[in-house]
């Protein structure tokens, strides 16, 4: 029997996991095949038909959904809530633009992983040298270290809304995340992450029940509005940082590599990436609408505590708003508290060539799991410091991520356009326009923010104070 040559290019969705042929089913059957090797009998599983219909599409989902949902962490909820409370619907247009940018950047990261079978920092070390790799590692540690702390701060704040002390909940949460990742397999952990994203469905319902002025919502989406104020620029950069969070790209690429996705099988992975980012930013839009309709509309423009942000859920939950918000905040922060240390451990292990992956045991992945454990302990430990200003910290960390984001975008754009690495998965002209456009938008916003801060040191104000 001759074997047909493998098709060239990307595999179509319709070709995903093709069913076995009639000959294969006759050879293997459904009960499997028993073999005797060196006196020992083993059983090979029978070939099973892949899922069909809607289940086939669901089977594609994985790292993209996890990365997108993890982006809506405690810091993101705080940033989106602050944007809605301070400026109403005026920043919805930015989220729409960032949805396109996020989808493009995440897809490039996934494609880079499928094309090379390697993580981002590994490629940076190979293409740009060890010094640039160390520079990238330092940025990863700075950005992700702050985010990990903010996740455990979010967990502690959410549990305190339900009457549980953070000195109990934070250590227990760290132990739970450690157990899920270290003891479980990658597939099991991924399913748990996906289940945890369900908490975000409270926000679209709350946004509708808050009865916003939908004509104002439409204006916020379609008509960009700028405020010449320091507060607006800070929130602007914070939204960029929380929407295009660098660790999402790191996790996306590393997860695709660990998934073992072959270059020619990459095509359907785009569906996972796009679905994850659209889902993530739809939730962000509804958080802004909910807070604008409930807080901004009633003159409450400052959010200082988790309890303040919880008021946006009152239209759906009434007196139980704090509890519902607490569940969402804890679930979102737990998801990111797992993904963030994983993304960081992946990246640093890749950069130095250490074994990596949640499917390894502790003996084979000492460095990988050691980094993961250290980051969990660091984040949980700092989060237990008394009197941490929760919302200020959560939003501030997102602004810091926005400042560091251009570095990652530049590396991704240079690598994805290197034909020696990506071959036929190199960027198209449209992707380059969108990618470089995103880089320009982020860089300009960061330069304006840093310029305003620098002038402030000399007593000069580029914008007004509010």
N, C-alpha and C positions, 0 to 999 in steps of 0.2 A: 504494500500500500504506500503510494507516494505521499509525502507531506507537502502541502502547498506552502509557498513562501509567505513569510509574515508581511502583512500590509505595511505600507510606508506611511509616515506621518502620525497624526493623532488618531486614537481610537474613538469612534463615534459612541454616543450614549447607547444607541440601539445595539451596539456590539459588546456592551459591558457584560462580562462573565457569560459567554455564550453557553447554551445548554449542551450536554454531552450528546454525541452522535448515537445513532441506533447501535452501531457496532460496539462503541464504548459501553453502552448500557448492557449489551449482551455479555461482554467480557467481565464486567465488574458487578453488574446487578445493583440492587438496592441494599442487599445484606452485606456487601463488601466481599473481600477476597482473603482467604486464609493461606498463609505461606509458612513453610517449615524451614528455618534457617539454623544450621548447626544444632539440630535437635530441639529447637525452641520454636513454638508456634506463635505467630503474630497475625493480627487481623488488620487489613487495610480497610478503611471506611469506604462505603459505596459512594459513587458520585451522586450528588444531589442537584436537583434543578435549582438555579438561582431564583431569587424572588422576582415576581412579575408585577406589571401594573404599577400602582402607587408604591408598593413595597420596594420596587427596584429603585425608585427615586429616593426613597428614604434611606436605602442602603448606602447611597453615595455620601450622605451627610456625615460629617465627622469633625476634623480639625478646624474647618472654616466656621462652623456653627459655634464650636467651643471658643475659638479665638474672638469671634464677634461678641458672644455673650459675656466673655470675661472682660471685654472692654467696658461693659456697663457695670463697673465695680462700685464700691462705696464712694470713691473719689469722683467717679463720673456722675453718680446720682446727685452728689453734693454740687458739682459744677453745673449740671443741667438745671437743678432746682434754683441755684443762685442766679443763673441767667434768666430764667422765667420770672423770678421774684423781682429782680432789679430792672429788667428791660422788657418785660412782657413778652410779646411775640416778635420783637424786633430782630432777634438773632436766629429765627427759624430758617431764613435763607442760607445762612452759613452752614447749618446742619445738612441742608439739601446738597450743597456743593461738596461738603466733606464726605457725604455718603458716596458720591462718585469717586472722590479721591481715595477714600478708604478701600473701596472695592478694587480699584486699580492697583494700589500699593500692595494690598494683601494678595491679589492674584499674581502679581509679579514675584512676590516672595514664595508662594506655592510653586510657581512655574520654575523658579530658580532651584528650588529643592528637588523637583522632579527631574530637571535637566541634568543636575550635577550629582545628586545623591549625597549632598553635603550641606552643612549648615552655614549660616551667614558669616560667622566669625572665622570659620575654617577657610572659607573662600577669601576673606579679607587678608588672612595671614599668607595664603598662597600667592595672591595677586599683588598685594601691596607691601608685604614684608611684615616682620615680627613687630617692628615699632608701631606701625599703624594698627596692628591687631591688639597690642597692649593699650593703645589709646582708645580703641573701641571697647575693650574690656572695662577700662576705667569708667567710661560713660555708661555702660550697661550696669555696672555695680552702683553708680551714683543714682541713676534713674530708677532702677528696679528696687534698690535698697529702700529708697524713700517710699515707693509704692507698696512694698511688702509691709512696711510699718503702718501705712495708711489703711491697708486691708484689715489688719488686726485691730486698729483703732475703730474701724467701722463695725467689726464683729462685737467688740466690747460695748460700743454705743448702742447697737441694736439690742443686745441682750439686756443692757441696763434699762431700756424702755420696757422690757418685759419683766423687770424686777430681779434680774440675775446680775450679780456683781461681775465686773470685768476681770477681777482677780481669780474668778472661777471659770468663766466662759472662755477667756483667751487661751489659757494653757490647755483646756480641753479641746478647743478648736484646733490648736497646733498639733496636738497628739492625734486627732482624727484625720487631719490632712496627711500627716506623716504615715499613718497606718494605711490609708487608702492608696497612696502612691507607692510606698515601699513594699507592702505585702501583696497588693493587687497586681494584675497584669495591665498592659496598656489598654486593651479593649474594654476591660471592666472599668477602669478609671474613666475612660472616655464616655461610657454610657452614664456613669454617675454624674459627670460634668454636664452632660446634655439634660438629664432630668432636673438638675438644679436650676437650669435656665427658665423653667416654667414660672418662677416667682415673678418674672417681669410682666406677665400678662395683666397684672393689677393696674398698671399705669394707663394703658389705652382705655380701659373701662372707666377709670377715674376721670380721665380727660373728657370723655363724652358726657358723663354725669355731672361734670362741673358747669355744663352749659356755656362754653366759651362763645364769644362772638366770632362765628366762623368766617365772616367777611374780613375781620381783622386778622384771623389766622391766615387766610389766603394772601392778604397784603404782606404779612410777615414772611411768607414763603416766596412770593413772586417779586416783591419790591424791596431790594436791599436798603437798609437804613443805618446810617452811621451816627455815632455820638462822639463828639470831640471831647472825650473825658478820659482820665487815667483809668477809672474803674471799668469803662467799656473796653479799652484796649487790653486790660488785664484779663477780663472775662473772655474776650475774643481769643487771646492766646491760650487761655486755660481750656476752652472748648476744643481748640485744635489739638492741644496736648492730650486731652482725655479721649478724643475721637480717633486720632491717629497715634495711639500709644505705641512706642517702639517695641515693647515686649510682645505685642500682638504679631508683629512681623517675625520676630525671632521664634516665637512659638509656632506660628504657621509653617515656616520653612522646616524647622526641626521635626515637627509632627508629621509632615509629608514624607520626610526622609525616613523616619522610624516606621511609618506605615508601609514602606517598601514599594512606593508607587513607581512603576516603570515609566520611562519617558513617553512611550507610545500609548500608555494608558492614562495619560494626564488629562485628556479632554474632559471627561465627566467631573474631574475635580473642580473645574471652574464653577460648576453648579453649586457645590458645597461652599466655595469661597463667597460667591455673590449672595447666596441665600443668607449666609451668616452675617454679612455686613449690612444688608438691607434690613434684616431682622433687628440687628443691634441699633441702627440709627432710627428706625421707626419707633422703637422704645424711647430713644432719646428725645425725639420730636414730641411724643405724648407726655413725657415728663415735663418738658418746657410748657406745653399747652396747659397741663394740669396745674402747675405752679403759677402760671400767668393768670389763669382764670380764678384761682382761689386766693392767692397771696397778693400778687401785684394789683389785681383789680380792687382789693380792699385796703390798699395803701401799705401793705407789709412788704417792704423791699429788702430787708436785711434778714438773712438766715444765719443764725449763730450756733444753733444746736440741732441735733437730729430730731428733736421734738418739733422744732419749727418747720423743718422740711416735711415732717409727717402730716402736717395740716393739709397738704395737697391731696391726700387720699380721703379726706373727710366726706366728699360727695358719694363715695362708694362704700365707705366703712363706718361713717359716723363716729361714734365714741370709740370704735375699735380701730381708728385710723393709725394710732401709734403702734398697735400690735401688728397690723398688716404691713406698715412701713418697716417695722423692726424685722419681720420675717424676710421681706425683700432685701433689706440691707444686709442681714446676716447671710442669706443665700448668695447674694452677689459677691460679698466679700470673701466668703468661703471658696467660691469658684475661683476667684482671682488669687486668693491666698495659696491655692494649689498650682495654678497655671504660672504665676509669676516666678516662684522659686524654680519651677521646672524649666521655664524658658531660660532663666539665668544659668542654671546648672548645665543645660544643654550647650549654651553658647560658650561658656568658659571651658567645658570639657572638649568641645570641638576645636577651640582655638589652640589647645595644647595637645590634641591628639589622644585624649583619654577615652576609654570605653564609656558609652553613655546609653541611656534608655531605661524606661521604667520596667521593661521586660527582663532586665538583668537582675541577678541577685546581688546582695550587698558585697559579697566576696569579689565578684567580677567587676562591679561598678563602685568601688570604694570612693573614688574621687567624686564621681557624679552624685552619689547618695550623700556623701559627706558634705558637699556644697549645699545640696538641697536641705539637709538637716540644719546646717549652720544658719542658712538664711531664714528658715522657720523660727529658730531660736532667737535670732537677732530681731526679727520683726515682732514676735510676740513679746520679747523682753522690753523693747523700747515702748511698745504700746501700753505697757503696764505703768509707765511713769505717771504719777498723779497730775491732775489738772491740765491734761493736754487739750488745747483748743481744737475741738474735733473738726468743725466745718472749715475753719481757717487752714488747718493742716491739710485736709483732703483737697481743697481747692488749690492751695499753694503748691502741692506736689504735682498736680496736673499742669500748672503753669510752668514748673521746672521741666517737665517732660516735653512740653511744647518748645521750650528753648533748646533742648538737646535733639529734637526730632530732625532738623535739617541734616545733621551728620549721618544718620541712618539712611535717610532718603538719598543722599548723594552716593553712598556706597551701593545701595540697591540699584540705582539707575546706571551706574558705571558697570556693575557686574552683569546685569540682565542684558546689556547691549554688547557684551563681549561674546562674539560669535564662537570663539574657541571653547567657551564654557557651555553655551546654550544651543548652538547649532540652529535647527529649525524652530526652536522655541524662543528665539530672540524677539525683542520688542518690535511690534509694528509701528508705523508712523503715528497712528492714533494714540497708541499707548505711550509713546514718547512725548507727544504733545500734552496728554493728560498728566503724565508723570512729572515732567519738567515744570508744567504749570503749577502742580501741587507744591513742588519744591520752592518755586518762586513765591507763591502765596505765603507759605509758612515762613520763609526766610525774611520777607518784607515785614511781616507781623512781628517777628522776633526782634528784628533790628529796630523797629519803631518803639517797641516796649523797652528794650535795653537802652535806647537813646534817651527816652523819657526819664528812665531811672537814673541814668548818668547825669543828665542835666539837673535832676532833683538834688543831687549831691552838692551842686553849686548854688542852690537856692533858686533855680530857674524852673518854670513849669511850661512844658510843651502843650499840655492840655489842662482843662479844668480838673478839679479834684473829685467830682462825683460821676 
